[in-house]
Amino acid sequence: MLALRLARGTHPLVLLRRLLVSAASAGVGFLLLCTLGYAVGHPGASGLRLLWCAVPLAAAAHFAVAVARSDPSTRPREGLSAVGLGPARLAAIAAVSTAVSCTLGSAVALLVYLHLRGDITGLPFDGEAAGLLAADQPMPLAGALTLLAILPVTASVAAGLALRPRTLRPGDVSDPVHPEEPAPTPSGLPWGFALVAAGLAFQTYVNRGRQGSALPMPGHPEGSTAGALGGWALTAIGLALAGPALAHFSGRLLQLARPCAARLLAGRVLMSEARRIGRPLGVVCAVASGGIAAATLYGYRAGPHPFGPLTGLGAALVISCPVATLLTAALESRHARADTTRALVELGTPAALLRTAASLRALALLVVFTPLTVAIAELAALPLR
C-alpha cells in the first residue's frame, strides 16, 4: 500500500518510465507464452526456443533495475529513518514497485495472448493468431503462470540487491569524509576485454565447419547457430564490465594537451559518471555490434531471409530496453549533478559553456565506443559468413 501511495504523488516522467517497464514485461511475457504454446505441439525444440527468450528477458530486467535506481521515492531523505523508512526499507519498497510494474505487464501479456488465441471473444481481432499460437491445443495454466512470474521475480530481486544499503569506504564517490578525492579508476577493463575475446573465440570455434547446428529463434524455424548466442552473451557481459573504464578513459582523453574550461569540465564530469553510464553504454554497444554483425552476415547471403513477427518483437525488446536503460542512466546522472550545475550557474558560469561541455562528453564517448563497436561487429561476423 505504501508503494501505491507513493506512486500517486510521483512525477509524470517517473510514471512513464514505470509504464515502459510494464510494456517491456508484457512483450517478454508474450514471447514466453508463445514459446509455451509452441512447446505443446513441438516438445523437442521448446527448450532451444526458450533460450532465445532469455535475451529479451535479461534486457527487460536490466531496464527495470535502472528505473528502480532512478526512482526519487527510493532515495534516502532526512526524517524518513525516524518513521521506519531507512535505506533497507526503501530498497524493499523499490523491489515491490518493480514487481508490481512487471506483474501488470505480465497480466496484459496473458490477456492479449488469450485474446489472440480466441479464448477471449467479443473483442476486435479475437482469434486472429489462432494458428500461430496453437489454439487447437489446451494451454497449461500452471506452466503459463510460472513463465509469467520469471520476470517479476527476477527484476524485483535484482532491484532489491542493487539498492541495498552499502558501507561507504574512503574514496567512494559519495563519501563525505574525503570529498576532495576524484572517483577511483574503474578496474573492469582487463576482465571485460578478456570476456569479449572469449566470446569471439567461442563463437568462432563453435561455428567452424558446422552448418547444421541451428538454434531456432522464436517465430522462425531456422536461426543463427548456438555459438552466435553464447558468444554474443559473453561479448555483452565483457562490454558491460569494460564500459565504466572506457567512459573514464574518455574523460581523461578530453583533458589532454592543455584543456580549456569546457574540456576540463566535461572530462571531470565524465570521469565522475563513468560507473553510472559506462555499463548501460557497454550493453548498447553489444546490441549495436550484434545488429551490425547480423546485417553484414545477411548481406553476404543470397535469397530472402524471412523472420516471423515474434522474432521482430524479440529484436525490438533487445534493442529498445538497453537504449531506454542508457537514457535512464543519463537522466539519473543529470539529477545527481544538479547541485553542482546550480552552483556553477550561481557563480556566473555561462550556459553556453555547460552546453559545450555536454556536447564534448557525447563526442568523446562516440569517439571511443564507435570504433570498438564496429571492430567487434566485424570480428563477430567473420565466422558466420
DAGI-V620928 format. One record per residue. N is the residue number from 1. SS is DSSP state (H for helix, E for strand, - for the rest). BURIAL is + if it has 16 or more other C-alpha atoms within 10 Angstrom, else -. Layout:
N;SS;BURIAL
N;SS;BURIAL
This chain:
1;-;-
2;H;-
3;H;+
4;H;-
5;H;-
6;H;-
7;H;+
8;H;-
9;-;-
10;-;-
11;-;-
12;H;-
13;H;-
14;H;+
15;H;-
16;H;-
17;H;+
18;H;+
19;H;+
20;H;+
21;H;+
22;H;+
23;H;+
24;H;+
25;H;+
26;H;+
27;H;+
28;H;+
29;H;+
30;H;+
31;H;+
32;H;+
33;H;+
34;H;+
35;H;+
36;H;+
37;H;+
38;H;+
39;H;+
40;H;-
41;H;-
42;-;-
43;-;-
44;-;-
45;-;-
46;H;+
47;H;-
48;H;+
49;H;+
50;H;+
51;H;+
52;H;+
53;H;+
54;H;-
55;H;+
56;H;+
57;H;+
58;H;+
59;H;+
60;H;+
61;H;+
62;H;+
63;H;+
64;H;+
65;H;+
66;H;+
67;H;+
68;H;+
69;H;+
70;-;+
71;-;+
72;H;+
73;H;+
74;H;+
75;-;-
76;-;+
77;-;-
78;-;-
79;-;-
80;-;-
81;H;-
82;H;-
83;H;-
84;-;-
85;-;+
86;-;+
87;H;+
88;H;+
89;H;+
90;H;+
91;H;+
92;H;+
93;H;+
94;H;+
95;H;+
96;H;+
97;H;+
98;H;+
99;H;+
100;H;+
101;H;+
102;H;+
103;H;+
104;H;+
105;H;+
106;H;+
107;H;+
108;H;+
109;H;+
110;H;+
111;H;+
112;H;+
113;H;+
114;H;+
115;H;+
116;H;+
117;H;+
118;-;+
119;-;-
120;-;-
121;-;-
122;-;-
123;-;-
124;-;-
125;-;-
126;-;+
127;-;+
128;-;-
129;-;+
130;-;+
131;-;-
132;-;+
133;-;+
134;-;+
135;-;+
136;-;-
137;-;-
138;-;-
139;-;+
140;-;-
141;H;-
142;H;-
143;H;-
144;H;+
145;H;-
146;H;-
147;H;+
148;H;+
149;H;+
150;H;+
151;H;+
152;H;+
153;H;+
154;H;+
155;H;+
156;H;+
157;H;+
158;H;+
159;H;+
160;H;+
161;H;-
162;H;+
163;-;+
164;-;-
165;-;-
166;-;-
167;-;-
168;-;-
169;-;-
170;-;-
171;-;+
172;-;+
173;-;+
174;-;-
175;-;-
176;-;-
177;-;-
178;-;-
179;-;-
180;-;-
181;-;-
182;-;-
183;-;+
184;-;-
185;-;-
186;-;+
187;-;-
188;-;+
189;H;+
190;H;-
191;H;-
192;H;+
193;H;+
194;H;+
195;H;+
196;H;+
197;H;+
198;H;+
199;H;+
200;H;+
201;H;+
202;H;+
203;H;+
204;H;+
205;H;-
206;H;+
207;H;+
208;-;-
209;-;-
210;-;-
211;-;-
212;-;-
213;-;-
214;E;+
215;-;+
216;-;+
217;E;+
218;-;+
219;-;+
220;E;-
221;-;-
222;-;+
223;-;+
224;-;+
225;E;+
226;H;+
227;H;+
228;H;+
229;H;+
230;H;+
231;H;+
232;H;+
233;H;+
234;H;+
235;H;+
236;H;+
237;H;+
238;H;+
239;H;+
240;H;+
241;H;+
242;H;+
243;H;+
244;H;+
245;H;+
246;H;+
247;H;+
248;H;+
249;H;+
250;H;+
251;H;+
252;H;+
253;H;+
254;H;+
255;-;+
256;-;-
257;-;-
258;-;-
259;-;-
260;-;-
261;H;-
262;H;+
263;H;+
264;H;+
265;H;+
266;H;+
267;H;+
268;H;+
269;H;+
270;H;+
271;H;+
272;H;+
273;-;+
274;H;+
275;H;+
276;H;+
277;H;+
278;H;+
279;H;+
280;H;+
281;H;+
282;H;+
283;H;+
284;H;+
285;H;+
286;H;+
287;H;+
288;H;+
289;H;+
290;H;+
291;H;-
292;H;+
293;H;+
294;H;+
295;H;-
296;H;+
297;H;+
298;H;-
299;H;-
300;-;-
301;-;-
302;-;-
303;-;-
304;-;-
305;-;-
306;-;-
307;-;-
308;-;-
309;H;-
310;H;+
311;H;+
312;H;-
313;H;+
314;H;+
315;H;-
316;H;-
317;H;+
318;H;+
319;H;+
320;H;+
321;H;+
322;H;+
323;H;+
324;H;+
325;H;+
326;H;+
327;H;+
328;H;+
329;H;+
330;H;+
331;H;-
332;H;+
333;H;+
334;H;-
335;H;-
336;H;-
337;-;-
338;H;-
339;H;-
340;H;-
341;H;+
342;H;-
343;H;-
344;H;-
345;H;-
346;H;-
347;-;-
348;-;-
349;-;-
350;-;-
351;H;-
352;H;-
353;H;-
354;H;+
355;H;-
356;H;-
357;H;+
358;H;+
359;H;-
360;H;+
361;H;+
362;H;-
363;H;-
364;H;+
365;H;+
366;H;-
367;H;-
368;H;-
369;H;+
370;H;-
371;H;-
372;H;-
373;H;+
374;H;+
375;H;-
376;H;+
377;H;+
378;H;+
379;H;+
380;H;+
381;H;+
382;H;-
383;-;+
384;-;+
385;-;-
